[in-house]
């Protein structure tokens, strides 16, 4: 009899540990955010934010990004509801803590539902879209 009881205890203990691990992982994912490497932070945007560049970036946003990030970059695109994590809202304070280089690295690399644009957009197109995003918020 005691052997059976022991097995149950171990079973529930393991179950508890699995739940604990899952909770901690989910929490960690939410908290750690998405951090670009130091080298990316220092990368300089080679394209000046001219009217022409911003207009190009706006068009790219409408074609490729609005589905998730929204037409106005508010993060409320039509596909955003079902996504976890949620697409970033580019308005307001978003850009304050993120350099152009970090944006570039994230758009190039992708993570989770956010696609990698390394092969979808040219280098210039990625900088244009960043110049557009920068018009939506304050940035360094
Ligand atoms: C299929 C949905 C989807 C599309 C399309 C998409 N994104 Fe995203 N994007 C996301 C999600 C979700 C995140 C949050 C990812 C995370 O935090 O792990 C994100 C994050 C980002 C970030 C990082 C923001 C931060 O503060 O860390 C940038 C920059 C970005 N997207 C730019 C773009 C651009 C530019 C396009 C179009 C060329 C685009 N995204 C298209 C879903 C999408």
Backbone and ligand atoms as CSV (ligand in chain L), in Angstrom:
chain,resi,resn,atom,element,x,y,z
A,1,UNK,N,N,0.835,-1.208,0.000
A,1,UNK,CA,C,0.000,0.000,0.000
A,1,UNK,C,C,0.868,1.255,0.000
A,2,UNK,N,N,1.894,1.288,0.819
A,2,UNK,CA,C,2.722,2.493,0.947
A,2,UNK,C,C,3.405,2.852,-0.367
A,3,UNK,N,N,3.812,1.792,-1.093
A,3,UNK,CA,C,4.478,2.027,-2.386
A,3,UNK,C,C,3.565,2.784,-3.333
A,4,UNK,N,N,2.268,2.430,-3.352
A,4,UNK,CA,C,1.311,3.082,-4.241
A,4,UNK,C,C,1.149,4.552,-3.850
A,5,UNK,N,N,1.020,4.788,-2.511
A,5,UNK,CA,C,0.867,6.159,-2.028
A,5,UNK,C,C,2.045,7.030,-2.465
A,6,UNK,N,N,3.220,6.448,-2.336
A,6,UNK,CA,C,4.456,7.146,-2.695
A,6,UNK,C,C,4.429,7.533,-4.176
A,7,UNK,N,N,3.983,6.580,-5.017
A,7,UNK,CA,C,3.927,6.854,-6.460
A,7,UNK,C,C,3.003,8.037,-6.733
A,8,UNK,N,N,1.833,8.068,-6.036
A,8,UNK,CA,C,0.896,9.180,-6.218
A,8,UNK,C,C,1.546,10.491,-5.833
A,9,UNK,N,N,2.264,10.458,-4.704
A,9,UNK,CA,C,2.902,11.702,-4.239
A,9,UNK,C,C,3.895,12.222,-5.266
A,10,UNK,N,N,4.694,11.286,-5.792
A,10,UNK,CA,C,5.690,11.705,-6.778
A,10,UNK,C,C,4.995,12.255,-8.027
A,11,UNK,N,N,3.897,11.603,-8.406
A,11,UNK,CA,C,3.135,12.044,-9.582
A,11,UNK,C,C,2.645,13.480,-9.399
A,12,UNK,N,N,2.029,13.762,-8.242
A,12,UNK,CA,C,1.506,15.111,-8.004
A,12,UNK,C,C,2.622,16.132,-7.857
A,13,UNK,N,N,3.737,15.702,-7.282
A,13,UNK,CA,C,4.874,16.595,-7.137
A,13,UNK,C,C,5.388,17.005,-8.525
A,14,UNK,N,N,5.498,16.011,-9.420
A,14,UNK,CA,C,5.976,16.300,-10.778
A,14,UNK,C,C,4.994,17.215,-11.504
A,15,UNK,N,N,3.699,16.915,-11.349
A,15,UNK,CA,C,2.670,17.729,-11.988
A,15,UNK,C,C,2.818,19.188,-11.536
A,16,UNK,N,N,3.004,19.360,-10.236
A,16,UNK,CA,C,3.174,20.689,-9.672
A,16,UNK,C,C,4.382,21.380,-10.261
A,17,UNK,N,N,5.478,20.643,-10.381
A,17,UNK,CA,C,6.714,21.222,-10.926
A,17,UNK,C,C,6.526,21.660,-12.379
A,18,UNK,N,N,5.800,20.827,-13.145
A,18,UNK,CA,C,5.574,21.169,-14.555
A,18,UNK,C,C,4.783,22.470,-14.655
A,19,UNK,N,N,3.718,22.587,-13.848
A,19,UNK,CA,C,2.917,23.823,-13.854
A,19,UNK,C,C,3.755,25.026,-13.458
A,20,UNK,N,N,4.569,24.850,-12.450
A,20,UNK,CA,C,5.409,25.939,-11.963
A,20,UNK,C,C,6.347,26.403,-13.075
A,21,UNK,N,N,7.000,25.439,-13.738
A,21,UNK,CA,C,7.933,25.770,-14.807
A,21,UNK,C,C,7.218,26.536,-15.922
A,22,UNK,N,N,6.009,26.056,-16.284
A,22,UNK,CA,C,5.277,26.711,-17.362
A,22,UNK,C,C,4.915,28.151,-16.994
A,23,UNK,N,N,4.506,28.338,-15.745
A,23,UNK,CA,C,4.134,29.691,-15.307
A,23,UNK,C,C,5.351,30.610,-15.352
A,24,UNK,N,N,6.451,30.119,-14.839
A,24,UNK,CA,C,7.668,30.928,-14.804
A,24,UNK,C,C,8.105,31.281,-16.231
A,25,UNK,N,N,8.052,30.310,-17.143
A,25,UNK,CA,C,8.471,30.559,-18.526
A,25,UNK,C,C,7.565,31.591,-19.189
A,26,UNK,N,N,6.247,31.460,-18.998
A,26,UNK,CA,C,5.296,32.398,-19.603
A,26,UNK,C,C,5.567,33.803,-19.076
A,27,UNK,N,N,5.823,33.894,-17.786
A,27,UNK,CA,C,6.087,35.175,-17.153
A,27,UNK,C,C,7.389,35.765,-17.689
A,28,UNK,N,N,8.404,34.944,-17.775
A,28,UNK,CA,C,9.710,35.403,-18.251
A,28,UNK,C,C,9.587,35.931,-19.675
A,29,UNK,N,N,8.809,35.238,-20.503
A,29,UNK,CA,C,8.652,35.654,-21.890
A,29,UNK,C,C,8.057,37.055,-21.943
A,30,UNK,N,N,7.030,37.265,-21.122
A,30,UNK,CA,C,6.368,38.543,-21.089
A,30,UNK,C,C,7.294,39.651,-20.600
A,31,UNK,N,N,8.088,39.351,-19.604
A,31,UNK,CA,C,8.889,40.377,-18.941
A,31,UNK,C,C,10.175,40.719,-19.676
A,32,UNK,N,N,10.836,39.719,-20.254
A,32,UNK,CA,C,12.150,39.997,-20.808
A,32,UNK,C,C,12.060,40.849,-22.070
A,33,UNK,N,N,10.905,40.802,-22.750
A,33,UNK,CA,C,10.774,41.580,-23.960
A,33,UNK,C,C,11.734,41.079,-25.026
A,34,UNK,N,N,12.009,41.945,-25.967
A,34,UNK,CA,C,12.796,41.534,-27.115
A,34,UNK,C,C,13.958,42.512,-27.216
A,35,UNK,N,N,15.154,42.016,-26.959
A,35,UNK,CA,C,16.299,42.923,-26.863
A,35,UNK,C,C,17.281,42.688,-28.013
A,36,UNK,N,N,17.561,43.745,-28.747
A,36,UNK,CA,C,18.515,43.669,-29.854
A,36,UNK,C,C,19.935,43.696,-29.299
A,37,UNK,N,N,20.907,43.056,-29.995
A,37,UNK,CA,C,22.286,43.079,-29.504
A,37,UNK,C,C,22.893,44.489,-29.532
A,38,UNK,N,N,23.903,44.710,-28.686
A,38,UNK,CA,C,24.573,46.015,-28.584
A,38,UNK,C,C,25.004,46.557,-29.950
A,39,UNK,N,N,25.562,45.664,-30.784
A,39,UNK,CA,C,26.080,46.104,-32.086
A,39,UNK,C,C,24.963,46.723,-32.927
A,40,UNK,N,N,23.730,46.180,-32.796
A,40,UNK,CA,C,22.607,46.697,-33.581
A,40,UNK,C,C,22.221,48.097,-33.124
A,41,UNK,N,N,22.345,48.346,-31.805
A,41,UNK,CA,C,21.950,49.650,-31.267
A,41,UNK,C,C,22.753,50.777,-31.905
A,42,UNK,N,N,24.011,50.484,-32.222
A,42,UNK,CA,C,24.900,51.540,-32.725
A,42,UNK,C,C,24.793,51.742,-34.236
A,43,UNK,N,N,24.076,50.850,-34.914
A,43,UNK,CA,C,23.964,50.929,-36.364
A,43,UNK,C,C,23.297,52.237,-36.774
A,44,UNK,N,N,23.896,52.928,-37.761
A,44,UNK,CA,C,23.351,54.221,-38.175
A,44,UNK,C,C,22.430,54.061,-39.376
A,45,UNK,N,N,21.355,54.855,-39.392
A,45,UNK,CA,C,20.432,54.860,-40.519
A,45,UNK,C,C,21.068,55.643,-41.666
A,46,UNK,N,N,21.384,54.986,-42.800
A,46,UNK,CA,C,22.072,55.686,-43.889
A,46,UNK,C,C,21.123,56.528,-44.748
A,47,UNK,N,N,19.816,56.376,-44.515
A,47,UNK,CA,C,18.855,57.089,-45.367
A,47,UNK,C,C,18.191,58.235,-44.609
A,48,UNK,N,N,18.343,59.453,-45.157
A,48,UNK,CA,C,17.773,60.646,-44.506
A,48,UNK,C,C,16.252,60.571,-44.531
A,49,UNK,N,N,15.595,61.041,-43.424
A,49,UNK,CA,C,14.129,60.978,-43.381
A,49,UNK,C,C,13.483,62.074,-44.221
A,50,UNK,N,N,13.722,62.031,-45.533
A,50,UNK,CA,C,13.121,63.018,-46.433
A,50,UNK,C,C,11.645,62.672,-46.622
A,51,UNK,N,N,10.895,63.616,-47.205
A,51,UNK,CA,C,9.472,63.387,-47.503
A,51,UNK,C,C,9.314,62.126,-48.348
A,52,UNK,N,N,10.211,61.992,-49.325
A,52,UNK,CA,C,10.151,60.868,-50.250
A,52,UNK,C,C,10.354,59.538,-49.530
A,53,UNK,N,N,11.345,59.503,-48.625
A,53,UNK,CA,C,11.614,58.274,-47.879
A,53,UNK,C,C,10.441,57.918,-46.967
A,54,UNK,N,N,9.897,58.934,-46.274
A,54,UNK,CA,C,8.778,58.693,-45.347
A,54,UNK,C,C,7.552,58.187,-46.120
A,55,UNK,N,N,7.325,58.775,-47.316
A,55,UNK,CA,C,6.194,58.339,-48.137
A,55,UNK,C,C,6.379,56.866,-48.550
A,56,UNK,N,N,7.607,56.514,-48.958
A,56,UNK,CA,C,7.886,55.115,-49.331
A,56,UNK,C,C,7.638,54.194,-48.141
A,57,UNK,N,N,8.111,54.620,-46.977
A,57,UNK,CA,C,7.939,53.824,-45.765
A,57,UNK,C,C,6.476,53.638,-45.408
A,58,UNK,N,N,5.684,54.698,-45.621
A,58,UNK,CA,C,4.251,54.639,-45.319
A,58,UNK,C,C,3.585,53.589,-46.208
A,59,UNK,N,N,3.974,53.587,-47.500
A,59,UNK,CA,C,3.391,52.614,-48.433
A,59,UNK,C,C,3.786,51.187,-48.057
A,60,UNK,N,N,5.037,51.001,-47.649
A,60,UNK,CA,C,5.486,49.660,-47.227
A,60,UNK,C,C,4.697,49.227,-45.998
A,61,UNK,N,N,4.504,50.146,-45.054
A,61,UNK,CA,C,3.732,49.832,-43.848
A,61,UNK,C,C,2.324,49.372,-44.219
A,62,UNK,N,N,1.694,50.104,-45.150
A,62,UNK,CA,C,0.324,49.740,-45.540
A,62,UNK,C,C,0.276,48.365,-46.185
A,63,UNK,N,N,1.281,48.055,-47.014
A,63,UNK,CA,C,1.274,46.776,-47.739
A,63,UNK,C,C,1.680,45.602,-46.872
A,64,UNK,N,N,2.720,45.786,-46.049
A,64,UNK,CA,C,3.310,44.625,-45.357
A,64,UNK,C,C,3.092,44.572,-43.853
A,65,UNK,N,N,2.866,45.685,-43.226
A,65,UNK,CA,C,2.887,45.689,-41.757
A,65,UNK,C,C,1.522,45.963,-41.130
A,66,UNK,N,N,0.644,46.679,-41.900
A,66,UNK,CA,C,-0.620,47.163,-41.326
A,66,UNK,C,C,-1.522,46.031,-40.848
A,67,UNK,N,N,-1.443,44.901,-41.504
A,67,UNK,CA,C,-2.251,43.744,-41.111
A,67,UNK,C,C,-2.121,43.478,-39.614
A,68,UNK,N,N,-0.927,43.635,-39.106
A,68,UNK,CA,C,-0.702,43.418,-37.673
A,68,UNK,C,C,-0.555,44.741,-36.905
A,69,UNK,N,N,0.324,45.633,-37.411
A,69,UNK,CA,C,0.635,46.853,-36.643
A,69,UNK,C,C,-0.376,47.979,-36.871
A,70,UNK,N,N,-1.318,47.771,-37.809
A,70,UNK,CA,C,-2.356,48.775,-38.032
A,70,UNK,C,C,-1.931,49.822,-39.050
A,71,UNK,N,N,-2.910,50.401,-39.772
A,71,UNK,CA,C,-2.654,51.431,-40.793
A,71,UNK,C,C,-1.890,52.606,-40.227
A,72,UNK,N,N,-2.202,52.951,-38.981
A,72,UNK,CA,C,-1.550,54.109,-38.365
A,72,UNK,C,C,-0.457,53.690,-37.394
A,73,UNK,N,N,-0.103,52.403,-37.408
A,73,UNK,CA,C,0.954,51.936,-36.525
A,73,UNK,C,C,0.545,51.823,-35.068
A,74,UNK,N,N,-0.766,51.754,-34.806
A,74,UNK,CA,C,-1.215,51.706,-33.414
A,74,UNK,C,C,-1.259,50.277,-32.838
A,75,UNK,N,N,-0.807,49.304,-33.634
A,75,UNK,CA,C,-0.756,47.923,-33.136
A,75,UNK,C,C,-2.090,47.199,-33.205
A,76,UNK,N,N,-3.098,47.839,-33.831
A,76,UNK,CA,C,-4.432,47.224,-33.832
A,76,UNK,C,C,-4.857,46.764,-35.225
A,77,UNK,N,N,-3.937,46.175,-35.978
A,77,UNK,CA,C,-4.269,45.657,-37.301
A,77,UNK,C,C,-5.294,44.536,-37.210
A,78,UNK,N,N,-5.884,44.193,-38.370
A,78,UNK,CA,C,-6.986,43.227,-38.343
A,78,UNK,C,C,-6.557,41.843,-37.848
A,79,UNK,N,N,-5.285,41.494,-38.018
A,79,UNK,CA,C,-4.842,40.169,-37.566
A,79,UNK,C,C,-4.294,40.182,-36.133
A,80,UNK,N,N,-4.307,41.351,-35.505
A,80,UNK,CA,C,-3.610,41.469,-34.215
A,80,UNK,C,C,-4.307,40.728,-33.067
A,81,UNK,N,N,-5.643,40.624,-33.153
A,81,UNK,CA,C,-6.405,40.082,-32.023
A,81,UNK,C,C,-5.910,38.703,-31.579
A,82,UNK,N,N,-5.605,37.841,-32.562
A,82,UNK,CA,C,-5.249,36.473,-32.201
A,82,UNK,C,C,-3.775,36.270,-31.894
A,83,UNK,N,N,-2.979,37.329,-31.906
A,83,UNK,CA,C,-1.532,37.141,-31.761
A,83,UNK,C,C,-1.044,37.297,-30.317
A,84,UNK,N,N,-0.040,36.499,-29.994
A,84,UNK,CA,C,0.616,36.587,-28.689
A,84,UNK,C,C,2.116,36.374,-28.886
A,85,UNK,N,N,2.999,37.293,-28.561
A,85,UNK,CA,C,2.683,38.626,-28.037
A,85,UNK,C,C,1.973,39.501,-29.071
A,86,UNK,N,N,1.399,40.594,-28.632
A,86,UNK,CA,C,0.680,41.518,-29.505
A,86,UNK,C,C,1.663,42.328,-30.350
A,87,UNK,N,N,1.234,42.700,-31.592
A,87,UNK,CA,C,2.100,43.571,-32.402
A,87,UNK,C,C,2.328,44.900,-31.671
A,88,UNK,N,N,3.543,45.415,-31.823
A,88,UNK,CA,C,3.918,46.640,-31.122
A,88,UNK,C,C,3.127,47.850,-31.620
A,89,UNK,N,N,2.724,48.701,-30.700
A,89,UNK,CA,C,2.123,49.992,-31.036
A,89,UNK,C,C,3.268,50.980,-31.248
A,90,UNK,N,N,3.386,51.539,-32.469
A,90,UNK,CA,C,4.509,52.432,-32.764
A,90,UNK,C,C,4.257,53.863,-32.310
A,91,UNK,N,N,3.037,54.136,-31.868
A,91,UNK,CA,C,2.721,55.509,-31.468
A,91,UNK,C,C,3.284,55.825,-30.086
A,92,UNK,N,N,3.232,57.123,-29.760
A,92,UNK,CA,C,3.573,57.556,-28.408
A,92,UNK,C,C,5.024,57.338,-28.060
A,93,UNK,N,N,5.258,56.656,-26.950
A,93,UNK,CA,C,6.608,56.600,-26.421
A,93,UNK,C,C,7.425,55.436,-26.981
A,94,UNK,N,N,6.841,54.679,-27.929
A,94,UNK,CA,C,7.526,53.480,-28.394
A,94,UNK,C,C,9.000,53.691,-28.740
A,95,UNK,N,N,9.277,54.725,-29.568
A,95,UNK,CA,C,10.619,54.889,-30.101
A,95,UNK,C,C,11.617,55.495,-29.121
A,96,UNK,N,N,11.142,55.998,-27.993
A,96,UNK,CA,C,12.028,56.694,-27.070
A,96,UNK,C,C,13.219,55.872,-26.630
A,97,UNK,N,N,12.971,54.555,-26.462
A,97,UNK,CA,C,14.043,53.716,-25.953
A,97,UNK,C,C,14.659,52.845,-27.038
A,98,UNK,N,N,14.261,53.072,-28.288
A,98,UNK,CA,C,14.781,52.184,-29.332
A,98,UNK,C,C,15.403,52.966,-30.479
A,99,UNK,N,N,16.663,52.683,-30.789
A,99,UNK,CA,C,17.344,53.385,-31.879
A,99,UNK,C,C,16.905,52.814,-33.226
A,100,UNK,N,N,17.242,53.546,-34.303
A,100,UNK,CA,C,16.942,53.060,-35.649
A,100,UNK,C,C,17.589,51.697,-35.889
A,101,UNK,N,N,18.820,51.543,-35.366
A,101,UNK,CA,C,19.549,50.289,-35.555
A,101,UNK,C,C,18.817,49.105,-34.933
A,102,UNK,N,N,18.240,49.336,-33.747
A,102,UNK,CA,C,17.485,48.255,-33.095
A,102,UNK,C,C,16.231,47.900,-33.892
A,103,UNK,N,N,15.540,48.937,-34.389
A,103,UNK,CA,C,14.386,48.681,-35.256
A,103,UNK,C,C,14.823,47.832,-36.449
A,104,UNK,N,N,15.936,48.260,-37.061
A,104,UNK,CA,C,16.423,47.573,-38.260
A,104,UNK,C,C,16.706,46.106,-37.960
A,105,UNK,N,N,17.384,45.871,-36.848
A,105,UNK,CA,C,17.743,44.495,-36.479
A,105,UNK,C,C,16.479,43.650,-36.262
A,106,UNK,N,N,15.494,44.212,-35.582
A,106,UNK,CA,C,14.266,43.458,-35.287
A,106,UNK,C,C,13.468,43.171,-36.553
A,107,UNK,N,N,13.385,44.159,-37.452
A,107,UNK,CA,C,12.648,43.958,-38.701
A,107,UNK,C,C,13.367,42.919,-39.565
A,108,UNK,N,N,14.690,42.932,-39.514
A,108,UNK,CA,C,15.478,41.966,-40.290
A,108,UNK,C,C,15.369,40.562,-39.701
A,109,UNK,N,N,15.389,40.470,-38.365
A,109,UNK,CA,C,15.460,39.167,-37.698
A,109,UNK,C,C,14.098,38.519,-37.468
A,110,UNK,N,N,13.118,39.293,-36.995
A,110,UNK,CA,C,11.805,38.740,-36.664
A,110,UNK,C,C,11.828,37.955,-35.367
A,111,UNK,N,N,10.637,37.758,-34.792
A,111,UNK,CA,C,10.513,36.906,-33.612
A,111,UNK,C,C,9.048,36.524,-33.439
A,112,UNK,N,N,8.787,35.250,-33.197
A,112,UNK,CA,C,7.411,34.786,-33.002
A,112,UNK,C,C,6.546,35.167,-34.187
A,113,UNK,N,N,5.404,35.822,-33.967
A,113,UNK,CA,C,4.521,36.184,-35.080
A,113,UNK,C,C,5.124,37.268,-35.981
A,114,UNK,N,N,6.103,37.994,-35.480
A,114,UNK,CA,C,6.728,39.060,-36.281
A,114,UNK,C,C,7.679,38.430,-37.293
A,115,UNK,N,N,7.351,38.545,-38.610
A,115,UNK,CA,C,8.175,37.867,-39.627
A,115,UNK,C,C,9.562,38.494,-39.772
A,116,UNK,N,N,10.498,37.718,-40.329
A,116,UNK,CA,C,11.807,38.253,-40.697
A,116,UNK,C,C,11.687,38.866,-42.084
A,117,UNK,N,N,12.121,40.139,-42.231
A,117,UNK,CA,C,12.010,40.808,-43.533
A,117,UNK,C,C,13.325,40.846,-44.291
A,118,UNK,N,N,14.267,40.032,-43.862
A,118,UNK,CA,C,15.583,40.020,-44.510
A,118,UNK,C,C,15.459,39.767,-46.020
A,119,UNK,N,N,14.582,38.817,-46.389
A,119,UNK,CA,C,14.468,38.460,-47.805
A,119,UNK,C,C,13.255,39.095,-48.466
A,120,UNK,N,N,12.364,39.707,-47.671
A,120,UNK,CA,C,11.122,40.248,-48.228
A,120,UNK,C,C,11.305,41.714,-48.623
A,121,UNK,N,N,12.061,42.462,-47.810
A,121,UNK,CA,C,12.298,43.878,-48.098
A,121,UNK,C,C,13.788,44.093,-48.342
A,122,UNK,N,N,14.117,45.026,-49.250
A,122,UNK,CA,C,15.527,45.350,-49.453
A,122,UNK,C,C,16.012,46.151,-48.241
A,123,UNK,N,N,17.340,46.314,-48.120
A,123,UNK,CA,C,17.909,47.088,-47.019
A,123,UNK,C,C,17.307,48.492,-47.001
A,124,UNK,N,N,17.248,49.137,-48.200
A,124,UNK,CA,C,16.709,50.503,-48.265
A,124,UNK,C,C,15.255,50.536,-47.816
A,125,UNK,N,N,14.465,49.568,-48.252
A,125,UNK,CA,C,13.039,49.555,-47.883
A,125,UNK,C,C,12.866,49.468,-46.364
A,126,UNK,N,N,13.746,48.685,-45.711
A,126,UNK,CA,C,13.660,48.567,-44.251
A,126,UNK,C,C,13.947,49.916,-43.588
A,127,UNK,N,N,14.936,50.669,-44.103
A,127,UNK,CA,C,15.228,51.992,-43.521
A,127,UNK,C,C,14.089,52.969,-43.795
A,128,UNK,N,N,13.469,52.900,-44.994
A,128,UNK,CA,C,12.335,53.792,-45.294
A,128,UNK,C,C,11.207,53.575,-44.285
A,129,UNK,N,N,10.910,52.299,-44.023
A,129,UNK,CA,C,9.795,52.015,-43.120
A,129,UNK,C,C,10.132,52.504,-41.703
A,130,UNK,N,N,11.396,52.459,-41.329
A,130,UNK,CA,C,11.816,52.980,-40.018
A,130,UNK,C,C,11.645,54.506,-39.995
A,131,UNK,N,N,12.030,55.168,-41.090
A,131,UNK,CA,C,11.832,56.624,-41.150
A,131,UNK,C,C,10.357,56.961,-40.984
A,132,UNK,N,N,9.481,56.122,-41.533
A,132,UNK,CA,C,8.044,56.356,-41.364
A,132,UNK,C,C,7.613,56.114,-39.911
A,133,UNK,N,N,8.031,54.988,-39.342
A,133,UNK,CA,C,7.661,54.671,-37.945
A,133,UNK,C,C,8.101,55.810,-37.020
A,134,UNK,N,N,9.272,56.388,-37.306
A,134,UNK,CA,C,9.800,57.472,-36.464
A,134,UNK,C,C,8.899,58.702,-36.459
A,135,UNK,N,N,8.073,58.868,-37.502
A,135,UNK,CA,C,7.183,60.035,-37.516
A,135,UNK,C,C,6.031,59.840,-36.539
A,136,UNK,N,N,5.839,58.624,-36.040
A,136,UNK,CA,C,4.711,58.333,-35.145
A,136,UNK,C,C,5.064,58.530,-33.673
A,137,UNK,N,N,6.352,58.600,-33.362
A,137,UNK,CA,C,6.727,58.725,-31.947
A,137,UNK,C,C,8.029,59.510,-31.806
A,138,UNK,N,N,8.321,59.913,-30.574
A,138,UNK,CA,C,9.619,60.531,-30.294
A,138,UNK,C,C,10.666,59.438,-30.352
A,139,UNK,N,N,11.862,59.759,-30.767
A,139,UNK,CA,C,12.884,58.720,-30.833
A,139,UNK,C,C,14.277,59.308,-30.660
A,140,UNK,N,N,15.260,58.456,-30.257
A,140,UNK,CA,C,16.605,59.002,-30.008
A,140,UNK,C,C,17.328,59.355,-31.316
L,1,LIG,C1,C,1.999,38.782,-38.791
L,1,LIG,C2,C,2.003,39.962,-37.976
L,1,LIG,C3,C,3.091,41.001,-38.150
L,1,LIG,C4,C,3.497,41.617,-39.327
L,1,LIG,C5,C,2.969,41.395,-40.741
L,1,LIG,C6,C,4.530,42.564,-38.939
L,1,LIG,N1,N,4.755,42.499,-37.597
L,1,LIG,FE1,FE,6.111,43.598,-36.518
L,1,LIG,N2,N,5.644,42.584,-34.844
L,1,LIG,C7,C,4.636,41.647,-34.735
L,1,LIG,C8,C,4.603,41.160,-33.362
L,1,LIG,C9,C,3.645,40.125,-32.818
L,1,LIG,C10,C,5.640,41.823,-32.667
L,1,LIG,C11,C,6.061,41.618,-31.205
L,1,LIG,C12,C,7.113,40.515,-31.223
L,1,LIG,C13,C,7.729,40.221,-29.864
L,1,LIG,O1,O,7.751,41.109,-28.993
L,1,LIG,O2,O,8.206,39.094,-29.689
L,1,LIG,C14,C,6.267,42.715,-33.634
L,1,LIG,C15,C,7.340,43.534,-33.327
L,1,LIG,C16,C,7.888,44.459,-34.199
L,1,LIG,C17,C,8.974,45.357,-33.871
L,1,LIG,C18,C,9.747,45.390,-32.545
L,1,LIG,C19,C,9.172,46.408,-31.610
L,1,LIG,C20,C,9.808,46.400,-30.231
L,1,LIG,O3,O,9.583,47.378,-29.506
L,1,LIG,O4,O,10.494,45.449,-29.861
L,1,LIG,C21,C,9.203,46.137,-34.973
L,1,LIG,C22,C,10.236,47.250,-35.107
L,1,LIG,C23,C,8.270,45.701,-35.992
L,1,LIG,N3,N,7.492,44.687,-35.501
L,1,LIG,C24,C,8.178,46.250,-37.268
L,1,LIG,C25,C,7.429,45.714,-38.292
L,1,LIG,C26,C,7.461,46.196,-39.651
L,1,LIG,C27,C,8.255,47.392,-40.142
L,1,LIG,C28,C,6.630,45.388,-40.377
L,1,LIG,C29,C,6.358,45.439,-41.882
L,1,LIG,C30,C,7.500,45.477,-42.768
L,1,LIG,C31,C,6.069,44.403,-39.458
L,1,LIG,N4,N,6.571,44.647,-38.214
L,1,LIG,C32,C,5.175,43.409,-39.827
L,1,LIG,C33,C,3.789,41.221,-35.738
L,1,LIG,C34,C,3.898,41.565,-37.071
